[in-house]
Amino acid sequence: MTYESSRRRLGASPEKIEVEGQTFSFVTRQRGEATAIYKSNNSFIRIGDAQRIKRDLALHRKMETLGFPVASILAEGSYGDKAYFIEVSLGDEHMGGIFAKDTERSGAISTKSFDAFVEIARQFAKAQLATASETKDFDAFSKGIHFDPLCEELPEYAPLLRKRFEEAKSRMSAMPFVLTHGDFNPNNLYPTGVIDLEDSFYGPYGYDIIGALSHIDSFPDSSEYEYFAKYRFTPEQKQKYLDSLDAVCTEAGRPKLTPLKEDFEFCRAVWLAVEIPHTPKLQRFRYDFVIKNFLD
């Protein structure tokens, strides 16, 4: 295992690394910078702190065993003082990219693309129920969505944020807690499965599923922002998605998600608004989005 052209350590994010006889090109670092992701022709490698990688790998294997639509693990090992695991690539284009191309080409997300999105969400939602627990640790969920940091970033709105969160908790307690992806959105979903599990925590059933639908609402239309929306769901698509996922709940004898939709949307909007000072325009947009849409 060697770096391609330098003696730099992994922390410097070399453009290419060689592992298991394959050359991988740098893609990105996961949120928090703890793990670097590289890609070869047909696989991805996640490499970083040994304890973090061990934890992420154990979680990935658990989700695979429980039937979650995640990538298969191809290999694992050590890389100097780091550790890694290699997973099969789920494809060249995530659902967010597919939606954007559909919209650029024809002005809307195609039925085929949207149906693929619904199906992956259904598979994930069904697998989550295998992890259901009636132990409801809202303190851990609060940490998972970075609720307190947002209150610190918006101190003048902290009382209203806390009031709104308490109201949401009261209603969301009707749901079991399940193993939650944490960042379940079209950019982490492929027609063949789900990637990027590093933000996982336990939370109320429905947070992931509704979050995937509302994620794009936290992006503005204007390209003047650092990141902006390249697609939108139609009202008909939103209803189709909700009906399909409510049916999963009904089949499992659980309450429907739709009555809790706004509570899940609020929690997702919190996660998206916090700790993004590197994109100040988008940060301001998301602050305003939370304030205008969810606070009294």
Buried (B, 14 or more C-beta within 10 A) or exposed (E): EEBEEEEEEBEEBBEBBEBBEBEBEBEEBBEEEBBBBBBBEEBBBBBBBBEBBEEBBEBBBBBBEBBBBBBEBBEBBEBEEBBBBBBBBBBEBBBBBBBBBBBEEEEBBBEEBBBBBBEBBBBBBBBBBEBBEEEBBBEEBBEBBBBBBBBEBBEEBBEBBEEBBEEBBEBBEBBBBBBBBBBBBBBBBBBEBBBBBBBBBBBBBBBBBBBBBBBBBBBBEEEEBBBBBBBBBEEEBBEBBBEBBBEBBEEBEBBBBBEBBBBBBBBBBBBBBBBBEEEEBBBEBBBEBBBEEBBE
